[in-house]
Amino acid sequence: MATADIPAGLHFTTNFKTKKSYDEIKMCAEKHSLELYDMRRFSTDYVSNDDEWRKYVLGFASLETEEIDDIVKILYKAVFKK
């Protein structure tokens, strides 16, 4: 795959199995200036906190290659660490 510098942006969806709520994840991500968009933002259907799966859209178009390792570590902390 080749990716060009395109202003339209790139993203993918992912699911994380975690005991943390959407709000807990969001607060932790915001502490580290990480923007996360859960599926509640994009859905007109109710998205439950009842199961352990959290669904997200992750964008990466504006990231520099050198930033990816640090961003993944922050994302891991936001989703999985207490």
C-alpha positions in Angstrom: 0.0 0.0 0.0 1.2 3.5 -0.8 -0.1 6.5 1.0 0.2 10.0 -0.4 -0.1 13.4 1.4 -3.8 13.8 0.7 -5.8 16.4 2.7 -9.0 14.3 2.6 -7.7 12.1 5.5 -7.5 8.5 6.3 -9.1 6.4 9.0 -10.2 2.9 10.1 -12.6 1.5 12.6 -11.5 -0.7 15.5 -13.0 -2.5 18.5 -11.2 -2.7 21.9 -12.2 -5.2 24.6 -11.8 -3.3 27.9 -13.6 -2.7 31.1 -13.2 1.0 30.8 -16.3 3.1 29.8 -16.3 5.4 26.8 -16.1 8.4 29.1 -13.1 7.0 31.0 -11.3 6.4 27.8 -12.1 9.8 26.5 -10.9 11.6 29.7 -7.6 9.7 29.6 -7.0 10.4 25.9 -7.8 14.1 26.4 -5.2 14.3 29.2 -2.6 13.4 26.6 -4.1 15.6 23.8 -5.2 12.5 21.9 -8.5 12.9 19.9 -10.6 9.8 19.9 -14.0 9.4 18.2 -16.1 6.6 19.4 -18.9 5.2 17.3 -21.6 7.0 19.3 -20.5 10.1 17.4 -21.4 8.5 14.1 -24.4 6.4 14.9 -28.0 7.3 15.3 -28.5 4.0 17.1 -27.8 3.6 20.8 -24.3 2.4 21.6 -24.2 0.5 24.9 -21.6 0.6 27.6 -22.9 -2.8 28.8 -20.5 -5.1 27.0 -16.7 -4.9 27.1 -16.2 -3.9 23.5 -15.6 -0.2 22.7 -15.9 0.8 19.0 -13.8 3.7 17.6 -12.9 5.4 14.4 -9.1 6.2 14.3 -7.7 8.8 11.9 -4.1 8.8 11.0 -3.7 11.1 8.0 -2.2 14.0 10.0 0.3 11.8 11.8 4.0 11.8 11.0 5.7 8.4 10.8 7.9 9.4 13.8 4.8 10.1 16.0 3.1 6.7 15.5 5.0 4.8 18.3 4.2 7.5 20.9 0.6 7.7 19.8 0.1 4.0 20.0 1.5 4.0 23.6 -0.9 6.8 24.6 -3.8 5.0 23.0 -2.9 1.8 24.9 -2.9 3.7 28.2 -6.2 5.4 27.4 -8.0 2.2 26.6 -6.4 -0.4 28.9 -4.6 1.2 31.9 -6.3 2.3 35.1 
